[in-house]
Amino acid sequence: MIGPLVASRPHLAQTCEPKGAIDVMTHDVTETEGRITARFHGVGGGSGPLTLGQDNMLRCIGRDRPEQINRESVWPVPEGTTVATAVDALRALLERHESLRTVFPPGPGADGFPERQEVRTEGEFTVTLVPVGDRGGAAIDALADELGRADVAVPFDLTAAPRLRFTLLTEGELVHRLVVVGCHAGVDGVAVTLLIRDWLALATGTRLPPAGSRTPLELAALEQSPQGRRKTAAALKHWETVLTAGPSSSFSVDGMTPGRPEGTAALLLRSRTAAADLEAVCRRTAAGPSAVLIAVFAALAAHRADRTDLVISALSANRQRSALADHIGTLAQDALIALEVGPSGADDDLDALIGRTKVASFTGYWHSTLNADKVWQLVEDVAERRGARFNRQIVVNDLSLAIPETISDARPAPTADPEVQWLPDQPLPVRLMLNILRTAGSLDFALLACPQVFERADAERFARAVPAVLAAAAAGPLPLTELAALSGLSPATRTGDWQRIGADWIDLAAVRTLVADALGARATAVDLGYEDGRLTARIATTDQDLTPAAAHHAVVGTLPGHETAMAPHHYAVHLHPDPLPLLTWPNLPARAEGSGRAEAALPG
């Protein structure tokens, strides 16, 4: 949903070698060793309420680490670009787009959460200069990637503009690479692509017309209009339906332990053959590349999770709306896609799943204009009523329109088809994530897989299964029952005392642990019963204040991270003296019992 300062970056400054003065033929520019500071003078200042996307990302910034929120990218540089030209082009970029000059002053609340956005008409920006020395092309690329990874971990100051940081890799006066780190409250992936397009034009001296896209201030006004409020209310209703009835944890399987994984394995797959097969499947099914890839991804994920239904979070869903396709800002809000994957029978095939995916995706995208505060409150309210808390486990991020082909083409050619390359582990709290990077000419995607669900060999099998499924589907309808043989993946297991309760697979041993952990010393003994889809917790205690409501509140508060458990539907609280011999629960009178909920429990 539901992941800051013009920092003194010592890790960058230390890499800067002493150099002679650079002839920067720009106005309002000062230079110190390894840095250039320049002023911008924009138009279109003002202030107003936050956009829904800004509000969402500001909440994520306050909760998550900077490397999970900021965005780094290496921008192409036109041949012959000088430092002076680059600085002037970056200045023009900041002056052109209001979102890059937007700040978020602290709000009046105790936590200081911003309530408004302000667009600065002028200010300063800093460009860090890093000489490439005797490095060649691949080594320069490696240096650029290294600098980007280091800089992305540095937070942004929300009260200062701009919303981008720049590093130029230089050789004398010439620029070889431009590393940009963006604050996600100012830009999302597609916005970065649009900025790269403008940068390339400005760096080559092209005069651009005034920006015509809707500004964040204009978007905020539209979102606050009666029409915008109706759309937001409808989106919240969609989320409530999915959160109430859909699986709260799609990957409830053996091996899941409480808490976040330490690191998520990541690999990159590239294949020109798979791109041709994808095009053939799209042509044959009249579906777009995104719908086809989500369907393939969902089919493999459901096979691995040993279930037929999933809830998938699709990032930056509002970019699917044509009116916002060229918006320079952040539209980072999830679409919640509830998908019946199947197979529903021996004749269910991938073509039918692609059709279901198109419908489910459209519904999710249409209902992705969200008030983040109300969504998070909804997640908590549904967890309290249902006893199961939604876990954002399976994620799709379609960046195929957000990465210019000039960047993709600049990478070294693949050495195999498909080529699989392991990437550094990522600190993302997901179980499975597909980042679609490119679909035309070459299918490029990054797969992130939690080691609790996928060993590295299985993660690679999953990645290689995507082009294998596309190749089979290019020839004609592919029965979903053939996925196991095509992928080589075995379904995850559920050994022990698992039960299907509503849409969720629940490990009864994990429920006992959850209740015991939640109550701690307040419970001297806990017993769990299960009958006809109903969980009953019996709690022995010497605490006169422990009630079913208090017990349920404690259990729901402990739910985050316990993805294989849910809160009991009913609590029976037994008072007894301490110590007590081995309990015989049926003979121990209950002091109080009930659901512990403010209203009747929803179905599991």
N, C-alpha and C positions, 0 to 999 in steps of 0.2 A: 504494500500500500504506500495492504497494506501493503526507512536504510539510507575554523574560518578566519583568516586575517591576511593582509598583505604581509606575509610572514617574512621575518629575517630567515632565510633558508640556509643555515650554515653548511648543510650537506652539499648544497650546490655551490656556495661561495668557495668552499675548500677545493672544488675541482677546477676553479678558474685559474688559469696560469697567468702570470704577469704579461701584459701586452702593451703595445704602444697605443697612442690615442687613435680612435677611429674618427674619420671625417664624417660626422653626422650632420648633414645639411638640412636640418629641420628646425622649426621654431619651438620655443618653450621646452628645451631639452637640456638636461644636465647629465653628466656622465661621471661616475666614479669607477674604481677598478671592478670590472666584472658586472657592472649594472648601468643601465640607462633609465633615467626617470623623465617622463614626458607628460605634458598637460593635454587634456582633451577639453573641448568646448562644444557640447552638444546642444540640441534643441529639444523641446517637447518635455520639459520637466513637469513635475506635479506629484500629487500623492493621492492615495485612495485605499480601499480595502484590499486585502490579499486575494489573489486568485485561488481557486480550490487546489490547483496544482502546487502553487507556492506554499500554501498552508500545509499540505501533505508532506512536502519535502522538508519544510522547516521542522516538523515533528520528527521526521526521520533523522535529521541532522542532530537534534537534541538527544536522540536515543542511540544511534549507531556510530561506529568508528568512521573517521573521515574517508578511509580507503574503501568503505562500503558505499559511500555516498558520492564523493567527488568523481569526476570523469577525467581521464587523461587520454590524449590522442596526439599523434604525430602528424602534423599537417604537411602536405607537399609544398615545396618551395620552387617557384619558377626559376629556371636557370638564369644566373647572372644577377639575382636579387642581392642588393647591398643591404647593410644594416640600416642605413638611412632610409632606404625605400621601405624596408620592412616595418620600421618604427612608424613611418607616416601612414602606411597601410593599416597597421593595427590601430592607430589613432582614429583613422577614418571609420574603421569598423565599430569602435566604441561610440563614436559620435552618431553613427547611423542607427544603432539599435538601442532602444530605451532599456530593454531587459538587462543589458550589460552594465548599465549605469544605475541599476536599482539597488537600494539598500533597505534594510529591515530594522528600524529602531526598536529597542526593547519596549514591550507593552507595559501597561500599568499593573498587571497581575503580579502576584508574589514570585512566580517563576520567570517573569520578564518575557514571556512568549510574545513575539511580535504580532500586532494586530493590523498593521498597515504597511504598505510599500511606499517608498519615496524614490523618485527618479532624479538623480543629480544631473544638473546641466553642465557642470564642469568639475574637474578634479585631476588627479595624477594617476598614472599607471607606471609600473616598473617592468622592465625587460631584463632578464638575466642573460648574460653572455658567457658561453662556454666554448673555448677554442677546441677544435677537433684534433689539433696536433698532426701527427703523421697517420692518422686513421684513414682507412679506405671506406668504400660504400657500406659493406656489411658491418664493419666495426662501428661506423657512424650510426647505423640503425640500432645496433646493440646499445650504444651510449645513449641514444635518444630514448629507447625503451627503459633503460636503467634510471635515467633522470625522471622520466614520467612516473615510474613506480614509486620513486622516493618522494616526489612532490605531491602525489595524490594523497599521501598520508598526512599532509599538513592541512589543518582546518582553515577555513576562510573566516574572516571577520565580517559578520553579517551587517555591521553598521558602516562598512566602508566599501566604496566602489573601486575597481570594477569587479565583476563576477567571474573574470578569467585571469589566469596567470600565464605569463609567456616566458619561454626560454629559447634563445636562438643559439644554434650550434654553428660556429663561425670559423672561417679561415681568412684571417685578415679582415677585409671589408666585406667579403662574400658570406652569404648565409647558405648553409647546406640543409639544415632541418629546423623546423619550428615545433617545439613541444608546447602543448597547451593543456592546462588543467582547468576545468570548469567547475564552478559551484552548482550543484544540482538544483538549488533554489532559483538559479538564473537561466540554466540551459539544460535541455535533455538531449538524447542522442540525435534526433532528427534536426533539432536546432543547430547542433554542432555541424552537421552536414551542410546546412544552409549557410552557416558562417564560413565554412571552408570555401564554398562556391564564391561568396563575396570577397574573401581574402585573396583568392587567386586572381579575381578581376582587378581588385585594387592594387595588388602587388605588380601587376603588369601595366598599370597606368590607365585602366579602363574607368571611365566616369560612369557611375551607376545612377539611375534615377532614384528619387526618394523611396524609402522602404514603404511598401503598400500593405504589409500584413497587419493584422490586428495586434495592437500593443497589449502588454499585460494589464495596464489600467483600463483599456477598453474591454478586454475580456472579463475583468472583474466586474465591471458595470453590467455586462450582459448576464453573467452568472447570478448577479443579485436582482435581476429583473424578475417579474412574475413568471415569465416563460422559463427562465433559468431555474427558479426555485421549484417549479413543477417537475422539471427534468431531474433535479437532484433528489426530490422526494420519490420519484419512480425508481431511481437507481437504488435508493436505500431499501425500498420494498423488495426489489430483486435480490439484493444481498441477504435480506432477512429470510426469504424463501430458501435460498441455497444453504445458508448457514444452519437453518433449522432442520432441513430434510436431507441434505447431502452428506457424504462422508466428511467427518471432521478431520480425519487422518487417513489419507489414501495409502500410506505406506506403513500400516500396522502389521509388522511381521517380526519373526524372531530376530534377535540381535540389536533391536532398538533399545538404547539405554537413556535414562533421563538426562536432560540438558542438551546443549548445542554441541554439534561435532567440533572437534578441534580444527579441522581443515577439510575442505572439500576438494577432491581430486578433479583436475580439469585437463581436458585434451581438445585438440583442434583437428578436425577432419576436413580435407579438401579433395574434391573429385570433379573433374570435368565430365566424366561419363555419367555420374549421378545427376548433374545439372541437365544433361540431355534426357535422361530418363524422367526426371521431374517434369520437364517441359512436355514430354509425351503423356504423362499421367494427367497433367493439367488440361491438355488438349482433349483427351479422351473423356474426362469427367466434367469439363466446363467449370473447373474450380481454380482458384488462384494458388500460387505456390505456398502461401502461408497456411491456407486451409489444408492442403495436402500434407505439408510437413507436420502440422499439429496433429493431424489424424494418424500419421505413421508413428510419431512420437508417443501419442496417447495409447495406440495399440500395443506398442512394445512396453510402455510403462505399466499398463494394466496386466499384460502377460506376466511381467516380473513381479508385480504386487499381488498376483493371483486374485484379481477381482475384475468385475465387469463394468464398474462405474468409477469415475474420477471427478475431482474438482481441480481445475487447472487455473492458476493465476497468470494472466497475460499482462505484461508490463506496458506502460505508455499507451494504453488502449485508445485514448482520445485522438491519437494521431490518425486513426481510421476515418475521422470526420473530415471531409474535403474542405470545409470552411476553416479548419485549423491546420491544414497540411503544411502551410508555410509560416506558421507562427514561430517567432523567435522568443522563446521563453521555456518554461517547463510545464508539461502536461502530464507529469508522471503520476498516473493513477491506474490502478489495476482494473482489468476486466475479470470477473469471476465466471469461468466457463464450467458449467455442470454438464458432463458428457456421459451418455450411456455408450460405453465403448463396445461391449459385446465380447465374444460372439453370443448373439441371442439364439443361434441355432447353427446347424451344420452348413447352411447355405448363406450365412451372413458373411459379407465380404468387405474388402477395403473400400470399394466404391460406395457402398451404403454408409460406411463409417465416415467417409469424406462428406457425404451429404448431411449426415447428422452434425458433423463438426462445423459446417458452414452455418447451419441454423443456430447452434449453440454459441458459436463465436459472435455472430451478429447480435444475438440477445445480450451476451456479455459486454460487447463493445458499446452497444446502445445505452447500457445501464452502467457506464463507468465514469459519469460526471458526479463526483462524490464529495461530500463534506467529511474530511478525514476524522475530525473529532467525533462526529455522529457515528461513523463506521466503527471506530474503535470502541465506542460505547455500546454499539449494537453487538459487537463480538463478545463483550463482557456480559451483556444482558442475556444473550442466547446461551452462553456458557452457564450462567447461573440457572436458567430455566431448564436447559437440556441436560446439563451435567457433563457436556463434552465441549471442549474449546477448539475452535478452528485452528488448524496448523497449515501454514502456507508451505506445503512440501513440494509440490510439482509446479514448476514455473517455466513459462515460455517468454522469451524476449526477442521479438522480430526486429532486428537491426538492419535488415537487408536494404531498407531505404535510407538508412542513417549513415552508411559508410560509403563514401564516394568510390567509384571504380578506380579513380586515380591512385587511391591509397592501396586498394586491393592489388592492383596491377603492379605496384612498386615492390611488392614482396617477392622474394625469390620463387621461381617456378617450382611446383611440386616435384618431388623425386619419385613418386609412385602414384598410382591411381587405384584406390584412394590412398592419400597420404595421411598418416596419423602422427601427430606430434604432441607429446605431453607438455603441459604448461605448469607453471608454479601453482601449488595449491592455493585455493581461494578461501578467505574467511567469511563465507556466506552461509547463513543458517537455513539451507535448503537441503532436501533429500535428492532431488533430481531437477536439473535445469538445462534447457536447450536455448542457446543463443544463436539465432539464425543470422549469419553475417553476410552471406551473398547467395543469390540463387541464379543469376544470369551468367552464362559462360562457365561458371564453376560453382558447385555447391560447397559452401564453406560454412561450417557451424562449430561452435564450441559446446562441449557437453561437460557439465559439472555433476559429479555423482558422489554422494555421501558414502564414506567407507563402511558405515554401519549397514548399508543396503547393498553396496556393490564393492567387491574387491576390485583391484585395478584391472585384472584380466576380464572380469565381467563388464566393467565400464567400457573397455575397448570393444568387447563383443557387442554391446548395445550400440556404440557409435558405428561400428562396421555393419550392423544390421540395417541401419537406415538406408544406405545405398543398395543393399541387397534386396530390401523390400521394394524400393523404387524400381529396381531392374525387373523384378517379377511383375509388379503392377503395371509397368509400361506395356507389357504384352497383352494384358487383359485383366478382368476382375480376379482378385486374389482372395481366396477364402481365408478368413481370420484364423481358422484352425491350423493353417500352415505356418503361422508365425514362429512356433516353437522350433520347427525344423530349420526354418530360414535363419533364425537369429542365433541358434545354439545356446540360448539363455534358458536356464531352468527357473521355474517359478520359485519365489521365496517361500520359506516354510513357516508354519505356525504349529509348533509342537507344544504340548502341555495343555493347559486349561483355557483355550480360546473359545469365545462365543461371539456369534454375529448378533449384535443388538442394534436394531434399526439399520442404519446404513454403515455402521462401524463394526470392525473386528476388534474385540476387547479381550485383553489378557487378564483373567481374573486374579492371577498372582500379582500383576501390576496394580490392580485396583486395591488389593489388600495393603500393598506397600504405600500407595498414594494416601490412603486413609490414615495409616499409621504415621507416616511422615508429617501429614497435615496436623494431626492432633498432638503428636509428641508425647510429653509427660502427662498431658491431660487425660489420656486413655491408658488404663492399665492393661487392657486386653481388647482386641478387635477380632470379630468374626464376620465372614462374608457369606451370604447365601445368594443363590441364583435359581430362579424358577420362572419359566414362561416369559423370558426376556426381561425380567425384573431383578435388579440387584438390591439386596437388603444388607445394610451394615448394622451389626450389633456391637455396641460400644460399652465396655465396663469402665467406670470412672468413679473417683471420689470428689470430683469437681461439681459442686452444687449448681454452678452457673452454666454447665454444658447442656445445651439444648440441641434438638435436631437442626434448628436454623443456624446456631453457632457452629455446629459440626460441618454443615454443608458449606457455610461461608468459608471456613478454613480449608476445606477440601478443594473448592473451586479456585481459591487463591493459590493453591499449590499445583493446579493443573498445568500451567505453562511448562513445557519440557517433558511432560509425562504423556507422550503421544499414543501409547498403547493402552491407556487407562481412561476411565470416565468416573464421574461421581456417582455414588449409589442413588437409586430412585427413592429409597426409604431408609430412615435411620431409627433405631431403637436404642435409647440411652438407659443404661442400667447403673444405679448407684449401689455400691457395696463397700463394706469396710476393707481396709488394706492392712495386712495381707489377707489373701483369700485362697483357699485350695483351688485346684483345677475347676474351672467354671463348667457348670451344666446350664447352658444358656436357656433352654426351655423352662427351667425351674427358677430362673432369676427374674423377678418382676421388673417390668420396664417402668422407669419413672416418667419418661416422655417418649413419644414416637411420632413420626410424620415425615413428610418429604423434605422439610427444611427449606422449601422454596416459598417465595411470596405468593405463588400461584401454583396450580397443579403442574406436575412435571410434564414436559413435552415428551413425545416418543423418543427413545434412544436413537 
